[in-house]
């Protein structure tokens, strides 16, 4: 009971320690990402003011429009656009008609004057010169005929003017007014036009009397009107067109905005401010808060994904820490690439690395999606259009790398995956360049940068793999291939010192790999683990039947000693693989490949040779290892037992082999050896079938060759 309580307490302490480690990693990784993002996203501000002498030359970090200068030029273009007028012919006709009516009225007044003079002469004494004086009543009658603008003085001029001069005056006024109306008269210059026409009328060339000039000026001033009417719609359209014709003032990436020693203008200040070179305390705090909120949301999304889809990562601090380091490293690489060109984005290295390290496509795809978002945030300072293009390229390129890399067994496959991802990114760049009518030269440059991004990502992935493998003891497919190489020191020793065990291990590897592939387990782990599972037999190779050429040393020793020798190969092998720094997954397989199964042969031998058979306990003849905790360890355990058992059969047939396999499987299950490995009954049935097929290929019926007749 106390042992059970102690075990529970140890389990609880281990769980608490793991939770504390996970929490610490989350906090540390959050702080790291926050620091990296603030460093990459937020530009460093400077104390800059308008009118200040620039202390350094500042170049544009991206293409940017000088909105202040552009707006000033557009406003000037609007202001310099003349107002638009519409000529109204009806006004011209009205003015000319009014003049004709005026002249007709003047003729009427002159006839009235003739009649009035005749009346005065008739009333005066015969033989005397009459004094022509027009009465007030007569002048009032004349005023009723003429327009209201005519004064009594004008009426007297009309009455007294010579007919020839009056006719010449009316002709001159008609010509001058008609010419002016045909050219067009704007309301804003009407007074100037009247003054100009009057100047032409009183010119000495016309030879008019002072009275005629005064009368003419009055007529022109009274009747001339503007016939060009202001057109508000046309004017606004013309100003809009002039504004649109103004080209945007643009600073290209790398172009000097201000040069050291220059006085900073208002326009330059606005550009520097938009690029983030101007330190604004309020804006900085807002950016800090926005990054903080974004990271919190991203961490919530990661937590939800890991809890539902990849709990193993969430429960394994080492994997969680690796994932964090890969993400941070990818962001730094993105920032470094952006310093060269915005289209150099080796961030897909994260998807490639996580696919290899964790053999989990879903996790790699999810991290790639989050990195797509973070990459877009980093690229926003170069414009929303470029941020969108790069984000799409990263998302598609990363997804292609995840599916193309698979369980890459060769480094060349990683390079090929990088090239394929780079081609996808280049295709995205070219597609958007075609949409935006980018020239062919720039298009080719962008395509080259996309391919370069994929190549850089693959090179970095290959280059950093040894670090992940050695520092974090992560086993990659390439590492497993290296371990399975027959030239490995331990395997060479096994071949030379225990050839029977070596051959047995090869057989177990072949059987196990076939079964692992059938149920979706890691076949490469099974093969490499099978090669090393009996490596402990190197210490006493001739105590194992497959290496014995003649006498069996167990015939001369007691069963309990034989059991200790046989079972010790597990601990001996475990120590040996630890000394040679083999990965933990191989160490666990060595420790678990027999579980706690009993050495049945020596148990029965002890029972039959003991004076007190009842005192012989089977637990004293069990292996002291651990029961398999993974499907791969369980497959090797089963393959090891089946291969050894079938090899000992006198006349193996397909039926007898299948019966033996089923019997061994049932024995392992009944003994509780498969309790912790998560193998289903369906998977066990598939494994048994694959074992049978593999063994049938070895122990098949052979053709009996005829003997020598002589």
Secondary structure by P-SEA (a helix, b strand, c coil): caaaaaaaaaaaaaaaaaaaaaaaaaaaaaaaaaaaaaaccccccccccccccccccccccccccaaaaaaaaaaaaaaaccbbbbbbaaaaaaaaaaaaaaaaaaaaaaaaaaaaaaaaaaaccccccccccccaaaaaaaaaaccccccaaaaaaaaaccaaaaaaaaaaaaaaaaaaaaacccccaaaaaaaaaaaaaacccccccaaaaaaaaaaaaacccccbbbbaaaaaaaaaaaaaaccccccccccccccccccccaaaaaaaaaacccccaaaaaaaaaaaaaaaaaaaaaaaaaaacccccccccaaaaaaaaaaaaaaaaaaaaaaaacccccccaaaaaaaaaacccaaaaaaaaaaaaaaaaaaaccccaaaaaaaaaaaaaaaaaaaaaacccccaaaaaaaaaaaaaaaaaaaaaaaaaacccaaaaaaaaaaaaaaaaaaaaaaaaaaaaaacccccccaaaaaaaaccccaaaaaaaaccaaaaaaaaaaaaaaaaaaaaacccaaaaaaaaacccccccccccccccccccccccccccaaaaaaaaaaaaaaaaaaaaaacccaaaaaaaacccccccaaaaaaaaaaacccccccccccccccccccccaaaaaaaaaaaaaaaaaacccccaaaaaaaaaaaaaaaaaacccccccccaaaaaaaaaaaaaaaaaccccccccccccc
